[in-house]
Amino acid sequence: MTTPIPRRTLVTALAAATALATLGHAGTAMAQSWPSKPIKLIVPYAAGGATDITARAIGEKLSARLGQSVLVDNRGGAGGVTGTDAALKSPADGHTLLLSLGTTMLINQYLYEKLPYNPQKDQALITQIALAPVVLLVNPQLQVSNAPELLAYIEKNKNKVAYGSWGMGSYSHLAGAWLSDKLKAEMNHVPYKGEAPMLQDLVGGQFQMAFASLQSARPYIDSGKLKALAVTGGQRMDALPKVSTMAEQGIKDEVFQVTGWLGMSAPAKTPPEVVARLGTEVQAILALPDVRDRILQMGFIPVGSSPEQFNAQFKKDAPVWERVVKVSGATLE
């Protein structure tokens, strides 16, 4: 004999089901009418950098595919925090998107004591656009030819080697601090406000080594003013094919396997149908030869993952960055 369901319970269940169905239909309707106005693509950095260039290349193609203008909105400040916060707190209707680096989208949650947004709760990940490996550089006066030779030199000269970075909490800082800790080398950290002054002082011999983006370091590498020993990540850069990865040189440490990246996200409650559509469109754009070549020449590696793949990679990378930040002791306000 079955137990009758109380009327109040049945009414409550039916009301909940009706509400869910209504929300589902509303989300589907929004997705079908999207985009209904120009799309704002917020880049939390100044115009002219690699992230901005990538955003404009994608925005132009996305506009043509969607039939709506895509406006790149550069909102620099606070290391990318200001623009990222603005993007993720915008209406979740698919008309405001974020295109940024893994620093603001992932790593900052471990660096900042008080971050105005939560990377794990406040954004719907759309696609990982490209990997952003960096180059391990030394001043040519340092008599080393590859990464293992550099590590051996550091071990023999504890507390005498210094590394530069483009800022506290940057990849260049975190990787250098991790290397120093691993080798028990007590290396000195020399932070700068940006890559340009850092690279100029590396050329000038103010310190011996640094990690830097290829876009910024390329002129110094080509002129012989700096020596590229290795690149981070799982594969060589197309724009620097003769320089092998850290892993190829026998340095298997996970910190040098993960890389920075460029990604696109939207406010957390953006309809899943819109997120999926955006993922599909950007994947197609990244497969276009002219877009792909432009990204490769900046030293990036095009990816174009689905939202599901991006979420999985995000979860895989997060604990690695959390450990690296902890070892570095870096904190930002």
One Martini backbone bead per residue (centre of mass of N, CA, C, O) as a GRO file, in nm:
protein
  333
    1MET     BB    1   0.093   0.038   0.025
    2THR     BB    2   0.058   0.361  -0.044
    3THR     BB    3   0.158   0.680   0.044
    4PRO     BB    4   0.017   0.966   0.064
    5ILE     BB    5   0.051   1.279  -0.054
    6PRO     BB    6   0.065   1.569   0.064
    7ARG     BB    7  -0.079   1.851  -0.049
    8ARG     BB    8   0.142   2.058   0.026
    9THR     BB    9   0.377   1.905  -0.110
   10LEU     BB   10   0.258   1.901  -0.396
   11VAL     BB   11   0.230   2.205  -0.437
   12THR     BB   12   0.529   2.275  -0.393
   13ALA     BB   13   0.644   2.100  -0.623
   14LEU     BB   14   0.481   2.229  -0.855
   15ALA     BB   15   0.591   2.517  -0.813
   16ALA     BB   16   0.889   2.449  -0.859
   17ALA     BB   17   0.859   2.332  -1.143
   18THR     BB   18   0.738   2.586  -1.271
   19ALA     BB   19   0.975   2.774  -1.209
   20LEU     BB   20   1.191   2.616  -1.365
   21ALA     BB   21   1.050   2.627  -1.639
   22THR     BB   22   1.041   2.933  -1.661
   23LEU     BB   23   1.347   2.976  -1.646
   24GLY     BB   24   1.416   2.802  -1.889
   25HIS     BB   25   1.251   2.964  -2.098
   26ALA     BB   26   1.396   3.232  -2.048
   27GLY     BB   27   1.678   3.136  -2.124
   28THR     BB   28   1.607   3.046  -2.412
   29ALA     BB   29   1.498   3.316  -2.512
   30MET     BB   30   1.759   3.475  -2.467
   31ALA     BB   31   1.937   3.302  -2.650
   32GLN     BB   32   1.767   3.351  -2.915
   33SER     BB   33   1.804   3.683  -2.894
   34TRP     BB   34   2.096   3.652  -2.899
   35PRO     BB   35   2.212   3.939  -2.981
   36SER     BB   36   2.050   4.271  -2.905
   37LYS     BB   37   2.338   4.405  -2.871
   38PRO     BB   38   2.614   4.525  -2.801
   39ILE     BB   39   2.937   4.406  -2.719
   40LYS     BB   40   3.133   4.389  -2.427
   41LEU     BB   41   3.499   4.379  -2.408
   42ILE     BB   42   3.682   4.331  -2.131
   43VAL     BB   43   4.005   4.477  -2.066
   44PRO     BB   44   4.227   4.490  -1.775
   45TYR     BB   45   4.404   4.669  -1.982
   46ALA     BB   46   4.592   4.832  -2.169
   47ALA     BB   47   4.651   4.942  -2.462
   48GLY     BB   48   4.872   4.731  -2.686
   49GLY     BB   49   4.876   4.465  -2.581
   50ALA     BB   50   4.837   4.130  -2.617
   51THR     BB   51   4.548   4.115  -2.504
   52ASP     BB   52   4.430   4.343  -2.679
   53ILE     BB   53   4.501   4.229  -2.957
   54THR     BB   54   4.337   3.969  -2.924
   55ALA     BB   55   4.060   4.099  -2.870
   56ARG     BB   56   4.040   4.251  -3.147
   57ALA     BB   57   4.057   4.004  -3.330
   58ILE     BB   58   3.807   3.860  -3.211
   59GLY     BB   59   3.595   4.089  -3.218
   60GLU     BB   60   3.580   4.123  -3.525
   61LYS     BB   61   3.482   3.831  -3.586
   62LEU     BB   62   3.238   3.822  -3.392
   63SER     BB   63   3.075   4.045  -3.521
   64ALA     BB   64   3.033   3.905  -3.796
   65ARG     BB   65   2.891   3.644  -3.676
   66LEU     BB   66   2.656   3.807  -3.494
   67GLY     BB   67   2.566   4.108  -3.592
   68GLN     BB   68   2.747   4.268  -3.379
   69SER     BB   69   2.900   4.474  -3.191
   70VAL     BB   70   3.247   4.475  -3.068
   71LEU     BB   71   3.363   4.627  -2.770
   72VAL     BB   72   3.661   4.740  -2.656
   73ASP     BB   73   3.732   4.763  -2.295
   74ASN     BB   74   3.969   4.946  -2.133
   75ARG     BB   75   4.048   4.850  -1.774
   76GLY     BB   76   4.272   4.960  -1.597
   77GLY     BB   77   4.398   4.848  -1.289
   78ALA     BB   78   4.510   4.676  -1.025
   79GLY     BB   79   4.623   4.435  -1.205
   80GLY     BB   80   4.307   4.383  -1.327
   81VAL     BB   81   4.080   4.407  -1.109
   82THR     BB   82   3.889   4.631  -1.202
   83GLY     BB   83   3.789   4.505  -1.475
   84THR     BB   84   3.704   4.227  -1.370
   85ASP     BB   85   3.491   4.324  -1.171
   86ALA     BB   86   3.312   4.473  -1.377
   87ALA     BB   87   3.246   4.228  -1.555
   88LEU     BB   88   3.131   4.026  -1.323
   89LYS     BB   89   2.906   4.272  -1.236
   90SER     BB   90   2.745   4.241  -1.472
   91PRO     BB   91   2.508   4.167  -1.662
   92ALA     BB   92   2.375   3.828  -1.730
   93ASP     BB   93   2.331   3.863  -2.089
   94GLY     BB   94   2.598   3.845  -2.291
   95HIS     BB   95   2.707   4.173  -2.323
   96THR     BB   96   2.939   4.100  -2.107
   97LEU     BB   97   3.290   4.053  -2.124
   98LEU     BB   98   3.593   3.865  -2.058
   99LEU     BB   99   3.945   3.943  -2.135
  100SER     BB  100   4.212   3.754  -1.992
  101LEU     BB  101   4.417   3.651  -1.749
  102GLY     BB  102   4.499   3.414  -1.515
  103THR     BB  103   4.554   3.610  -1.291
  104THR     BB  104   4.254   3.725  -1.260
  105MET     BB  105   4.091   3.441  -1.303
  106LEU     BB  106   4.283   3.282  -1.066
  107ILE     BB  107   4.546   3.376  -0.889
  108ASN     BB  108   4.438   3.622  -0.711
  109GLN     BB  109   4.298   3.451  -0.482
  110TYR     BB  110   4.602   3.397  -0.351
  111LEU     BB  111   4.714   3.704  -0.325
  112TYR     BB  112   4.458   3.830  -0.207
  113GLU     BB  113   4.300   3.919   0.079
  114LYS     BB  114   4.107   4.127  -0.096
  115LEU     BB  115   3.863   4.033  -0.325
  116PRO     BB  116   3.585   4.155  -0.512
  117TYR     BB  117   3.611   3.864  -0.634
  118ASN     BB  118   3.515   3.524  -0.738
  119PRO     BB  119   3.652   3.303  -0.957
  120GLN     BB  120   3.460   3.043  -0.873
  121LYS     BB  121   3.161   3.217  -0.870
  122ASP     BB  122   3.159   3.489  -1.084
  123GLN     BB  123   3.219   3.286  -1.336
  124ALA     BB  124   3.178   3.199  -1.681
  125LEU     BB  125   3.336   2.981  -1.864
  126ILE     BB  126   3.424   2.967  -2.211
  127THR     BB  127   3.749   3.009  -2.300
  128GLN     BB  128   4.063   2.900  -2.387
  129ILE     BB  129   4.256   3.071  -2.600
  130ALA     BB  130   4.561   3.076  -2.465
  131LEU     BB  131   4.880   3.016  -2.420
  132ALA     BB  132   5.151   3.170  -2.191
  133PRO     BB  133   5.446   3.137  -2.228
  134VAL     BB  134   5.782   3.159  -2.114
  135VAL     BB  135   6.109   3.300  -2.086
  136LEU     BB  136   6.433   3.203  -2.013
  137LEU     BB  137   6.664   3.448  -1.896
  138VAL     BB  138   6.996   3.583  -1.972
  139ASN     BB  139   7.286   3.712  -1.936
  140PRO     BB  140   7.553   3.660  -2.150
  141GLN     BB  141   7.777   3.669  -1.918
  142LEU     BB  142   7.654   3.411  -1.848
  143GLN     BB  143   7.802   3.078  -1.842
  144VAL     BB  144   7.527   2.960  -2.002
  145SER     BB  145   7.316   2.730  -2.222
  146ASN     BB  146   7.108   2.618  -2.003
  147ALA     BB  147   6.906   2.526  -1.751
  148PRO     BB  148   7.089   2.322  -1.594
  149GLU     BB  149   7.329   2.519  -1.577
  150LEU     BB  150   7.183   2.733  -1.414
  151LEU     BB  151   7.113   2.559  -1.167
  152ALA     BB  152   7.406   2.493  -1.097
  153TYR     BB  153   7.493   2.785  -1.052
  154ILE     BB  154   7.298   2.851  -0.824
  155GLU     BB  155   7.397   2.629  -0.624
  156LYS     BB  156   7.700   2.753  -0.618
  157ASN     BB  157   7.548   3.062  -0.565
  158LYS     BB  158   7.439   3.124  -0.291
  159ASN     BB  159   7.309   3.442  -0.244
  160LYS     BB  160   7.415   3.565  -0.556
  161VAL     BB  161   7.139   3.547  -0.698
  162ALA     BB  162   6.928   3.725  -0.930
  163TYR     BB  163   6.581   3.811  -0.993
  164GLY     BB  164   6.340   3.919  -1.206
  165SER     BB  165   6.034   4.123  -1.223
  166TRP     BB  166   5.702   4.262  -1.313
  167GLY     BB  167   5.603   4.177  -1.018
  168MET     BB  168   5.419   4.113  -0.766
  169GLY     BB  169   5.279   3.794  -0.840
  170SER     BB  170   5.405   3.718  -1.083
  171TYR     BB  171   5.533   3.476  -1.267
  172SER     BB  172   5.827   3.570  -1.240
  173HIS     BB  173   5.815   3.554  -0.932
  174LEU     BB  174   5.702   3.268  -0.872
  175ALA     BB  175   5.918   3.105  -1.030
  176GLY     BB  176   6.167   3.215  -0.883
  177ALA     BB  177   6.080   3.132  -0.594
  178TRP     BB  178   6.055   2.831  -0.651
  179LEU     BB  179   6.347   2.785  -0.739
  180SER     BB  180   6.481   2.883  -0.481
  181ASP     BB  181   6.344   2.674  -0.294
  182LYS     BB  182   6.432   2.412  -0.437
  183LEU     BB  183   6.758   2.504  -0.414
  184LYS     BB  184   6.827   2.670  -0.163
  185ALA     BB  185   6.939   2.978  -0.276
  186GLU     BB  186   6.854   3.266  -0.192
  187MET     BB  187   6.732   3.451  -0.387
  188ASN     BB  188   6.700   3.760  -0.535
  189HIS     BB  189   6.440   3.998  -0.556
  190VAL     BB  190   6.356   4.210  -0.853
  191PRO     BB  191   6.119   4.442  -0.875
  192TYR     BB  192   5.884   4.565  -1.119
  193LYS     BB  193   5.695   4.795  -1.340
  194GLY     BB  194   5.738   4.585  -1.562
  195GLU     BB  195   5.917   4.461  -1.835
  196ALA     BB  196   6.092   4.685  -1.953
  197PRO     BB  197   6.276   4.754  -1.704
  198MET     BB  198   6.365   4.466  -1.651
  199LEU     BB  199   6.513   4.413  -1.923
  200GLN     BB  200   6.712   4.649  -1.913
  201ASP     BB  201   6.856   4.544  -1.646
  202LEU     BB  202   6.942   4.273  -1.760
  203VAL     BB  203   7.121   4.390  -1.978
  204GLY     BB  204   7.288   4.565  -1.751
  205GLY     BB  205   7.343   4.353  -1.499
  206GLN     BB  206   7.163   4.373  -1.225
  207PHE     BB  207   7.093   4.078  -1.310
  208GLN     BB  208   7.074   3.734  -1.432
  209MET     BB  209   6.749   3.667  -1.428
  210ALA     BB  210   6.440   3.577  -1.622
  211PHE     BB  211   6.099   3.595  -1.681
  212ALA     BB  212   5.940   3.626  -2.014
  213SER     BB  213   5.796   3.751  -2.272
  214LEU     BB  214   5.835   3.738  -2.607
  215GLN     BB  215   5.734   4.013  -2.698
  216SER     BB  216   5.942   4.171  -2.513
  217ALA     BB  217   6.219   3.990  -2.569
  218ARG     BB  218   6.284   3.963  -2.875
  219PRO     BB  219   6.484   4.200  -2.939
  220TYR     BB  220   6.706   4.090  -2.738
  221ILE     BB  221   6.746   3.815  -2.867
  222ASP     BB  222   6.809   3.902  -3.165
  223SER     BB  223   7.062   4.095  -3.061
  224GLY     BB  224   7.209   3.939  -2.804
  225LYS     BB  225   7.138   4.071  -2.512
  226LEU     BB  226   6.986   3.796  -2.480
  227LYS     BB  227   6.935   3.466  -2.335
  228ALA     BB  228   6.767   3.175  -2.437
  229LEU     BB  229   6.707   2.868  -2.259
  230ALA     BB  230   6.382   2.854  -2.218
  231VAL     BB  231   6.050   2.711  -2.192
  232THR     BB  232   5.742   2.693  -2.096
  233GLY     BB  233   5.566   2.410  -2.090
  234GLY     BB  234   5.468   2.148  -2.337
  235GLN     BB  235   5.574   2.347  -2.576
  236ARG     BB  236   5.688   2.499  -2.830
  237MET     BB  237   5.744   2.784  -2.995
  238ASP     BB  238   5.689   2.900  -3.307
  239ALA     BB  239   5.861   3.178  -3.256
  240LEU     BB  240   6.082   2.961  -3.087
  241PRO     BB  241   6.191   2.662  -3.200
  242LYS     BB  242   6.499   2.630  -3.073
  243VAL     BB  243   6.362   2.645  -2.794
  244SER     BB  244   6.336   2.457  -2.531
  245THR     BB  245   6.199   2.304  -2.285
  246MET     BB  246   6.225   2.224  -1.964
  247ALA     BB  247   6.144   1.926  -2.002
  248GLU     BB  248   6.349   1.860  -2.232
  249GLN     BB  249   6.584   1.934  -2.003
  250GLY     BB  250   6.468   1.766  -1.731
  251ILE     BB  251   6.244   1.973  -1.613
  252LYS     BB  252   5.946   1.845  -1.442
  253ASP     BB  253   5.821   2.062  -1.302
  254GLU     BB  254   5.496   2.172  -1.268
  255VAL     BB  255   5.545   2.484  -1.278
  256PHE     BB  256   5.674   2.453  -1.585
  257GLN     BB  257   5.403   2.333  -1.719
  258VAL     BB  258   5.255   2.554  -1.645
  259THR     BB  259   5.067   2.837  -1.762
  260GLY     BB  260   4.974   3.092  -1.884
  261TRP     BB  261   4.663   3.271  -1.986
  262LEU     BB  262   4.390   3.313  -2.209
  263GLY     BB  263   4.052   3.429  -2.141
  264MET     BB  264   3.693   3.367  -2.134
  265SER     BB  265   3.418   3.542  -1.973
  266ALA     BB  266   3.130   3.558  -1.753
  267PRO     BB  267   2.888   3.603  -1.576
  268ALA     BB  268   2.764   3.348  -1.388
  269LYS     BB  269   2.436   3.385  -1.495
  270THR     BB  270   2.476   3.312  -1.768
  271PRO     BB  271   2.346   3.153  -2.008
  272PRO     BB  272   2.445   2.848  -2.122
  273GLU     BB  273   2.375   2.897  -2.423
  274VAL     BB  274   2.560   3.144  -2.455
  275VAL     BB  275   2.824   3.017  -2.367
  276ALA     BB  276   2.825   2.796  -2.585
  277ARG     BB  277   2.816   2.983  -2.830
  278LEU     BB  278   3.075   3.137  -2.770
  279GLY     BB  279   3.263   2.896  -2.772
  280THR     BB  280   3.210   2.816  -3.068
  281GLU     BB  281   3.291   3.085  -3.203
  282VAL     BB  282   3.585   3.108  -3.091
  283GLN     BB  283   3.689   2.846  -3.201
  284ALA     BB  284   3.653   2.925  -3.498
  285ILE     BB  285   3.836   3.176  -3.490
  286LEU     BB  286   4.104   3.021  -3.394
  287ALA     BB  287   4.110   2.852  -3.677
  288LEU     BB  288   4.198   3.090  -3.821
  289PRO     BB  289   4.486   3.165  -3.976
  290ASP     BB  290   4.520   3.473  -3.903
  291VAL     BB  291   4.470   3.441  -3.598
  292ARG     BB  292   4.670   3.219  -3.533
  293ASP     BB  293   4.928   3.365  -3.634
  294ARG     BB  294   4.911   3.609  -3.447
  295ILE     BB  295   4.934   3.450  -3.182
  296LEU     BB  296   5.203   3.302  -3.238
  297GLN     BB  297   5.383   3.567  -3.278
  298MET     BB  298   5.341   3.639  -2.958
  299GLY     BB  299   5.391   3.343  -2.805
  300PHE     BB  300   5.140   3.187  -2.839
  301ILE     BB  301   4.886   2.916  -2.784
  302PRO     BB  302   4.632   2.798  -2.930
  303VAL     BB  303   4.309   2.660  -2.834
  304GLY     BB  304   3.984   2.648  -2.795
  305SER     BB  305   3.789   2.568  -2.569
  306SER     BB  306   3.553   2.448  -2.393
  307PRO     BB  307   3.383   2.504  -2.113
  308GLU     BB  308   3.445   2.224  -1.995
  309GLN     BB  309   3.754   2.227  -2.044
  310PHE     BB  310   3.813   2.487  -1.890
  311ASN     BB  311   3.713   2.395  -1.613
  312ALA     BB  312   3.910   2.156  -1.587
  313GLN     BB  313   4.174   2.325  -1.608
  314PHE     BB  314   4.122   2.515  -1.375
  315LYS     BB  315   4.114   2.288  -1.154
  316LYS     BB  316   4.405   2.187  -1.213
  317ASP     BB  317   4.569   2.462  -1.169
  318ALA     BB  318   4.494   2.581  -0.889
  319PRO     BB  319   4.677   2.412  -0.684
  320VAL     BB  320   4.946   2.502  -0.806
  321TRP     BB  321   4.919   2.810  -0.755
  322GLU     BB  322   4.876   2.792  -0.453
  323ARG     BB  323   5.158   2.676  -0.389
  324VAL     BB  324   5.332   2.896  -0.517
  325VAL     BB  325   5.231   3.136  -0.351
  326LYS     BB  326   5.306   3.023  -0.075
  327VAL     BB  327   5.613   3.004  -0.126
  328SER     BB  328   5.656   3.313  -0.200
  329GLY     BB  329   5.477   3.508   0.002
  330ALA     BB  330   5.270   3.653  -0.162
  331THR     BB  331   5.103   3.976  -0.116
  332LEU     BB  332   4.800   4.162  -0.177
  333GLU     BB  333   4.584   4.471  -0.163
   0.00000   0.00000   0.00000
